[in-house]
Amino acid sequence: MTQETTSPIRNTDDTARALAQDVITASRLAALAVLDPTTGAPHVTRIAFGLAQDGTWMTLISDLSAHTQALRADTRAGLLLGEAPGKGDPLAFPRLSARVDADFVTRDDPRHGALRIAWLSHHPKSALYVDFADFSFVTFTPLTADLNGGFGKAYKLTASDLIPTQS
């Protein structure tokens, strides 16, 4: 006797896309997963996260960190976005696991000034080190994502699902 199984993944709809955008815009921190260039083993760290004016995903990281060296060697990465409130089961709240491609933005890149302004508007305390020579902005291009919208609400998202809606 064969038991029929039903996929837990729901069809991606506008409600799921809106929830993903809510998670993205509310996130100030993210877990970043990279591959260690020496061993190939996974390495996960916490980073500050933000959005540029146009909705581009971004962070500010130091060349001294292991995850920066890993991203310079292999731009493929994973980001986990979504912060649970102080109370309740953290797994009951929405989160987004995204596969991304990283791009380092040099200081002479025309995008640098706008990224700096956007970053400081959301992370003002980083003004203490944003201009240090070892810090770089990194933008992330989301490729695909898994959205867990809470119990029984799982979705697969494409890159086009993750593009911010213009209001």
PyRosetta script that sets phi, psi and omega in degrees:
from pyrosetta import init, pose_from_sequence

init()
pose = pose_from_sequence("MTQETTSPIRNTDDTARALAQDVITASRLAALAVLDPTTGAPHVTRIAFGLAQDGTWMTLISDLSAHTQALRADTRAGLLLGEAPGKGDPLAFPRLSARVDADFVTRDDPRHGALRIAWLSHHPKSALYVDFADFSFVTFTPLTADLNGGFGKAYKLTASDLIPTQS")
pose.set_psi(1, 130.1)
pose.set_omega(1, -179.4)
pose.set_phi(2, -100.5)
pose.set_psi(2, 131.2)
pose.set_omega(2, 178.4)
pose.set_phi(3, -95.4)
pose.set_psi(3, 126.2)
pose.set_omega(3, 179.7)
pose.set_phi(4, -80.6)
pose.set_psi(4, 133.2)
pose.set_omega(4, 178.2)
pose.set_phi(5, -111.9)
pose.set_psi(5, 146.4)
pose.set_omega(5, 178.5)
pose.set_phi(6, -106.2)
pose.set_psi(6, 135.8)
pose.set_omega(6, 179.1)
pose.set_phi(7, -66.4)
pose.set_psi(7, 136.6)
pose.set_omega(7, 176.6)
pose.set_phi(8, -78.0)
pose.set_psi(8, -7.3)
pose.set_omega(8, -178.1)
pose.set_phi(9, -83.0)
pose.set_psi(9, 124.3)
pose.set_omega(9, 178.1)
pose.set_phi(10, -85.3)
pose.set_psi(10, 161.5)
pose.set_omega(10, 173.2)
pose.set_phi(11, -68.1)
pose.set_psi(11, 133.0)
pose.set_omega(11, -179.9)
pose.set_phi(12, -71.9)
pose.set_psi(12, 126.8)
pose.set_omega(12, -179.4)
pose.set_phi(13, -131.5)
pose.set_psi(13, -177.5)
pose.set_omega(13, -178.1)
pose.set_phi(14, -63.3)
pose.set_psi(14, -31.2)
pose.set_omega(14, 177.4)
pose.set_phi(15, -65.0)
pose.set_psi(15, -42.7)
pose.set_omega(15, 178.0)
pose.set_phi(16, -65.7)
pose.set_psi(16, -42.3)
pose.set_omega(16, 178.8)
pose.set_phi(17, -62.1)
pose.set_psi(17, -41.6)
pose.set_omega(17, 178.8)
pose.set_phi(18, -65.3)
pose.set_psi(18, -40.7)
pose.set_omega(18, 177.9)
pose.set_phi(19, -63.2)
pose.set_psi(19, -42.7)
pose.set_omega(19, 177.6)
pose.set_phi(20, -59.5)
pose.set_psi(20, -44.1)
pose.set_omega(20, 178.9)
pose.set_phi(21, -63.1)
pose.set_psi(21, -37.7)
pose.set_omega(21, 176.9)
pose.set_phi(22, -61.7)
pose.set_psi(22, -43.6)
pose.set_omega(22, 178.9)
pose.set_phi(23, -63.4)
pose.set_psi(23, -45.1)
pose.set_omega(23, -178.3)
pose.set_phi(24, -61.9)
pose.set_psi(24, -49.8)
pose.set_omega(24, -175.5)
pose.set_phi(25, -70.7)
pose.set_psi(25, -26.0)
pose.set_omega(25, 179.7)
pose.set_phi(26, -83.1)
pose.set_psi(26, -15.5)
pose.set_omega(26, -173.1)
pose.set_phi(27, -77.5)
pose.set_psi(27, 129.4)
pose.set_omega(27, 174.4)
pose.set_phi(28, -114.0)
pose.set_psi(28, -13.4)
pose.set_omega(28, 177.6)
pose.set_phi(29, -132.1)
pose.set_psi(29, 158.6)
pose.set_omega(29, 176.1)
pose.set_phi(30, -149.7)
pose.set_psi(30, 155.9)
pose.set_omega(30, 167.3)
pose.set_phi(31, -93.3)
pose.set_psi(31, 128.4)
pose.set_omega(31, 179.7)
pose.set_phi(32, -109.7)
pose.set_psi(32, 125.7)
pose.set_omega(32, 177.1)
pose.set_phi(33, -111.6)
pose.set_psi(33, 128.1)
pose.set_omega(33, 179.8)
pose.set_phi(34, -132.8)
pose.set_psi(34, 173.5)
pose.set_omega(34, 175.7)
pose.set_phi(35, -107.3)
pose.set_psi(35, 125.5)
pose.set_omega(35, 179.0)
pose.set_phi(36, -60.6)
pose.set_psi(36, 125.5)
pose.set_omega(36, -176.4)
pose.set_phi(37, -68.6)
pose.set_psi(37, -21.2)
pose.set_omega(37, 179.8)
pose.set_phi(38, -84.7)
pose.set_psi(38, -44.6)
pose.set_omega(38, -174.2)
pose.set_phi(39, -106.4)
pose.set_psi(39, -19.6)
pose.set_omega(39, -175.1)
pose.set_phi(40, 79.2)
pose.set_psi(40, 0.5)
pose.set_omega(40, -179.2)
pose.set_phi(41, -76.5)
pose.set_psi(41, 152.5)
pose.set_omega(41, 176.6)
pose.set_phi(42, -66.2)
pose.set_psi(42, 147.8)
pose.set_omega(42, 176.3)
pose.set_phi(43, -137.9)
pose.set_psi(43, 128.6)
pose.set_omega(43, -178.5)
pose.set_phi(44, -123.5)
pose.set_psi(44, 138.8)
pose.set_omega(44, 178.8)
pose.set_phi(45, -144.7)
pose.set_psi(45, 167.4)
pose.set_omega(45, 175.1)
pose.set_phi(46, -99.1)
pose.set_psi(46, 135.6)
pose.set_omega(46, 177.2)
pose.set_phi(47, -129.7)
pose.set_psi(47, 160.3)
pose.set_omega(47, 168.9)
pose.set_phi(48, -76.8)
pose.set_psi(48, 146.9)
pose.set_omega(48, -175.8)
pose.set_phi(49, -132.4)
pose.set_psi(49, 146.5)
pose.set_omega(49, 176.9)
pose.set_phi(50, -158.5)
pose.set_psi(50, 177.7)
pose.set_omega(50, 179.3)
pose.set_phi(51, -123.6)
pose.set_psi(51, 138.8)
pose.set_omega(51, 172.3)
pose.set_phi(52, -74.3)
pose.set_psi(52, 171.3)
pose.set_omega(52, -179.9)
pose.set_phi(53, -55.1)
pose.set_psi(53, -34.6)
pose.set_omega(53, -178.2)
pose.set_phi(54, -88.4)
pose.set_psi(54, 6.0)
pose.set_omega(54, 179.2)
pose.set_phi(55, 91.7)
pose.set_psi(55, 1.0)
pose.set_omega(55, 177.8)
pose.set_phi(56, -62.4)
pose.set_psi(56, 133.6)
pose.set_omega(56, 177.5)
pose.set_phi(57, -74.1)
pose.set_psi(57, 141.7)
pose.set_omega(57, -176.3)
pose.set_phi(58, -154.7)
pose.set_psi(58, 164.6)
pose.set_omega(58, 171.5)
pose.set_phi(59, -148.9)
pose.set_psi(59, 170.8)
pose.set_omega(59, 174.9)
pose.set_phi(60, -125.0)
pose.set_psi(60, 120.1)
pose.set_omega(60, -176.7)
pose.set_phi(61, -135.5)
pose.set_psi(61, 156.7)
pose.set_omega(61, -178.4)
pose.set_phi(62, -92.4)
pose.set_psi(62, 142.1)
pose.set_omega(62, 174.8)
pose.set_phi(63, -63.1)
pose.set_psi(63, -16.3)
pose.set_omega(63, -178.5)
pose.set_phi(64, -78.3)
pose.set_psi(64, -12.7)
pose.set_omega(64, -175.1)
pose.set_phi(65, -86.5)
pose.set_psi(65, 151.2)
pose.set_omega(65, 178.7)
pose.set_phi(66, -64.0)
pose.set_psi(66, -36.5)
pose.set_omega(66, -178.1)
pose.set_phi(67, -70.0)
pose.set_psi(67, -28.1)
pose.set_omega(67, 176.0)
pose.set_phi(68, -67.8)
pose.set_psi(68, -45.2)
pose.set_omega(68, 178.6)
pose.set_phi(69, -61.2)
pose.set_psi(69, -39.2)
pose.set_omega(69, 178.7)
pose.set_phi(70, -65.2)
pose.set_psi(70, -42.7)
pose.set_omega(70, 179.1)
pose.set_phi(71, -66.9)
pose.set_psi(71, -33.2)
pose.set_omega(71, 177.6)
pose.set_phi(72, -68.1)
pose.set_psi(72, -30.9)
pose.set_omega(72, 179.8)
pose.set_phi(73, -81.5)
pose.set_psi(73, -31.8)
pose.set_omega(73, -177.0)
pose.set_phi(74, -152.8)
pose.set_psi(74, 112.7)
pose.set_omega(74, -173.4)
pose.set_phi(75, -77.2)
pose.set_psi(75, -5.8)
pose.set_omega(75, 176.7)
pose.set_phi(76, -73.3)
pose.set_psi(76, 136.7)
pose.set_omega(76, -178.4)
pose.set_phi(77, -155.6)
pose.set_psi(77, 171.3)
pose.set_omega(77, 173.6)
pose.set_phi(78, -124.7)
pose.set_psi(78, 144.0)
pose.set_omega(78, 175.9)
pose.set_phi(79, -125.8)
pose.set_psi(79, 135.6)
pose.set_omega(79, 172.8)
pose.set_phi(80, -112.2)
pose.set_psi(80, 117.4)
pose.set_omega(80, -179.9)
pose.set_phi(81, -113.4)
pose.set_psi(81, 149.4)
pose.set_omega(81, 176.4)
pose.set_phi(82, 125.2)
pose.set_psi(82, 122.7)
pose.set_omega(82, -177.2)
pose.set_phi(83, -116.6)
pose.set_psi(83, 128.9)
pose.set_omega(83, 178.9)
pose.set_phi(84, -79.9)
pose.set_psi(84, 145.0)
pose.set_omega(84, 174.1)
pose.set_phi(85, -62.6)
pose.set_psi(85, 169.8)
pose.set_omega(85, -177.8)
pose.set_phi(86, -64.0)
pose.set_psi(86, -23.2)
pose.set_omega(86, -177.9)
pose.set_phi(87, -121.9)
pose.set_psi(87, 155.2)
pose.set_omega(87, 177.1)
pose.set_phi(88, 96.7)
pose.set_psi(88, 174.6)
pose.set_omega(88, 179.9)
pose.set_phi(89, -74.6)
pose.set_psi(89, 116.4)
pose.set_omega(89, -177.5)
pose.set_phi(90, -61.7)
pose.set_psi(90, -23.1)
pose.set_omega(90, 179.8)
pose.set_phi(91, -80.9)
pose.set_psi(91, -5.0)
pose.set_omega(91, 178.4)
pose.set_phi(92, -88.9)
pose.set_psi(92, -4.0)
pose.set_omega(92, -175.9)
pose.set_phi(93, -106.4)
pose.set_psi(93, 154.3)
pose.set_omega(93, -175.8)
pose.set_phi(94, -63.4)
pose.set_psi(94, 145.1)
pose.set_omega(94, 175.0)
pose.set_phi(95, -151.7)
pose.set_psi(95, 154.8)
pose.set_omega(95, -175.4)
pose.set_phi(96, -128.2)
pose.set_psi(96, 122.7)
pose.set_omega(96, 175.6)
pose.set_phi(97, -105.8)
pose.set_psi(97, 111.9)
pose.set_omega(97, -173.5)
pose.set_phi(98, -114.4)
pose.set_psi(98, 141.8)
pose.set_omega(98, 169.3)
pose.set_phi(99, -94.8)
pose.set_psi(99, 126.1)
pose.set_omega(99, -172.8)
pose.set_phi(100, -131.7)
pose.set_psi(100, 165.3)
pose.set_omega(100, 171.4)
pose.set_phi(101, -120.3)
pose.set_psi(101, 131.6)
pose.set_omega(101, -175.5)
pose.set_phi(102, -95.8)
pose.set_psi(102, 147.8)
pose.set_omega(102, 177.7)
pose.set_phi(103, -137.9)
pose.set_psi(103, 119.1)
pose.set_omega(103, 177.6)
pose.set_phi(104, -77.7)
pose.set_psi(104, 135.6)
pose.set_omega(104, -179.0)
pose.set_phi(105, -108.2)
pose.set_psi(105, 113.0)
pose.set_omega(105, -179.3)
pose.set_phi(106, -75.0)
pose.set_psi(106, 161.6)
pose.set_omega(106, -178.6)
pose.set_phi(107, -64.9)
pose.set_psi(107, -25.1)
pose.set_omega(107, 179.0)
pose.set_phi(108, -90.7)
pose.set_psi(108, 1.8)
pose.set_omega(108, 176.9)
pose.set_phi(109, -71.3)
pose.set_psi(109, 135.8)
pose.set_omega(109, 179.3)
pose.set_phi(110, -58.4)
pose.set_psi(110, -22.2)
pose.set_omega(110, 179.4)
pose.set_phi(111, -77.3)
pose.set_psi(111, -18.7)
pose.set_omega(111, -170.5)
pose.set_phi(112, -57.1)
pose.set_psi(112, -47.9)
pose.set_omega(112, -176.9)
pose.set_phi(113, -60.3)
pose.set_psi(113, -44.3)
pose.set_omega(113, 179.6)
pose.set_phi(114, -67.4)
pose.set_psi(114, -38.2)
pose.set_omega(114, 177.5)
pose.set_phi(115, -64.2)
pose.set_psi(115, -40.5)
pose.set_omega(115, 179.7)
pose.set_phi(116, -61.6)
pose.set_psi(116, -45.6)
pose.set_omega(116, 179.5)
pose.set_phi(117, -62.3)
pose.set_psi(117, -47.7)
pose.set_omega(117, -179.7)
pose.set_phi(118, -62.1)
pose.set_psi(118, -42.6)
pose.set_omega(118, -178.0)
pose.set_phi(119, -61.9)
pose.set_psi(119, -47.8)
pose.set_omega(119, -177.3)
pose.set_phi(120, -67.5)
pose.set_psi(120, -25.6)
pose.set_omega(120, 177.7)
pose.set_phi(121, -68.7)
pose.set_psi(121, -28.0)
pose.set_omega(121, 180.0)
pose.set_phi(122, -103.4)
pose.set_psi(122, -22.4)
pose.set_omega(122, -178.8)
pose.set_phi(123, -131.5)
pose.set_psi(123, 65.6)
pose.set_omega(123, -173.5)
pose.set_phi(124, -61.0)
pose.set_psi(124, -29.2)
pose.set_omega(124, -179.4)
pose.set_phi(125, -68.2)
pose.set_psi(125, -18.6)
pose.set_omega(125, 178.4)
pose.set_phi(126, -74.5)
pose.set_psi(126, -2.8)
pose.set_omega(126, 174.8)
pose.set_phi(127, -59.2)
pose.set_psi(127, -23.0)
pose.set_omega(127, 178.7)
pose.set_phi(128, -64.7)
pose.set_psi(128, -27.6)
pose.set_omega(128, -173.8)
pose.set_phi(129, -135.7)
pose.set_psi(129, -1.7)
pose.set_omega(129, -175.2)
pose.set_phi(130, -56.9)
pose.set_psi(130, -30.0)
pose.set_omega(130, -177.7)
pose.set_phi(131, -98.1)
pose.set_psi(131, 5.1)
pose.set_omega(131, 175.5)
pose.set_phi(132, -61.6)
pose.set_psi(132, 144.8)
pose.set_omega(132, -174.9)
pose.set_phi(133, -62.5)
pose.set_psi(133, -26.9)
pose.set_omega(133, -177.1)
pose.set_phi(134, -87.9)
pose.set_psi(134, 2.2)
pose.set_omega(134, 179.9)
pose.set_phi(135, -101.0)
pose.set_psi(135, 140.6)
pose.set_omega(135, 179.3)
pose.set_phi(136, -135.2)
pose.set_psi(136, 148.8)
pose.set_omega(136, 168.7)
pose.set_phi(137, -84.5)
pose.set_psi(137, 142.1)
pose.set_omega(137, 174.8)
pose.set_phi(138, -126.6)
pose.set_psi(138, 129.7)
pose.set_omega(138, 172.7)
pose.set_phi(139, -101.7)
pose.set_psi(139, 152.7)
pose.set_omega(139, -179.3)
pose.set_phi(140, -121.2)
pose.set_psi(140, 129.1)
pose.set_omega(140, 172.5)
pose.set_phi(141, -97.7)
pose.set_psi(141, 113.8)
pose.set_omega(141, 178.6)
pose.set_phi(142, -72.2)
pose.set_psi(142, 133.8)
pose.set_omega(142, -178.3)
pose.set_phi(143, -104.3)
pose.set_psi(143, -49.3)
pose.set_omega(143, 175.4)
pose.set_phi(144, -150.7)
pose.set_psi(144, 165.8)
pose.set_omega(144, 177.7)
pose.set_phi(145, -156.0)
pose.set_psi(145, 155.6)
pose.set_omega(145, 170.2)
pose.set_phi(146, -110.5)
pose.set_psi(146, 124.3)
pose.set_omega(146, 177.9)
pose.set_phi(147, -105.2)
pose.set_psi(147, 122.5)
pose.set_omega(147, 171.2)
pose.set_phi(148, -105.9)
pose.set_psi(148, 106.5)
pose.set_omega(148, -175.9)
pose.set_phi(149, -89.2)
pose.set_psi(149, 10.7)
pose.set_omega(149, -174.9)
pose.set_phi(150, 119.1)
pose.set_psi(150, -178.7)
pose.set_omega(150, -174.4)
pose.set_phi(151, -54.1)
pose.set_psi(151, 123.3)
pose.set_omega(151, 176.3)
pose.set_phi(152, 73.4)
pose.set_psi(152, 16.3)
pose.set_omega(152, -177.7)
pose.set_phi(153, -127.3)
pose.set_psi(153, 78.0)
pose.set_omega(153, -178.7)
pose.set_phi(154, -111.8)
pose.set_psi(154, 138.6)
pose.set_omega(154, -177.7)
pose.set_phi(155, -140.5)
pose.set_psi(155, 148.9)
pose.set_omega(155, 169.9)
pose.set_phi(156, -101.8)
pose.set_psi(156, 128.6)
pose.set_omega(156, -178.8)
pose.set_phi(157, -116.2)
pose.set_psi(157, 144.8)
pose.set_omega(157, 176.2)
pose.set_phi(158, -96.6)
pose.set_psi(158, 173.6)
pose.set_omega(158, 177.0)
pose.set_phi(159, -58.0)
pose.set_psi(159, -41.1)
pose.set_omega(159, -178.7)
pose.set_phi(160, -67.7)
pose.set_psi(160, -27.7)
pose.set_omega(160, 175.8)
pose.set_phi(161, -67.7)
pose.set_psi(161, -23.1)
pose.set_omega(161, -174.0)
pose.set_phi(162, -96.2)
pose.set_psi(162, -1.3)
pose.set_omega(162, 178.1)
pose.set_phi(163, -72.1)
pose.set_psi(163, 130.6)
pose.set_omega(163, -178.9)
pose.set_phi(164, -63.8)
pose.set_psi(164, 143.3)
pose.set_omega(164, 177.2)
pose.set_phi(165, -79.1)
pose.set_psi(165, 137.5)
pose.set_omega(165, 179.4)
pose.set_phi(166, -84.5)
pose.set_psi(166, 127.3)
pose.set_omega(166, 179.7)
pose.set_phi(167, -113.7)
pose.dump_pdb("model.pdb")
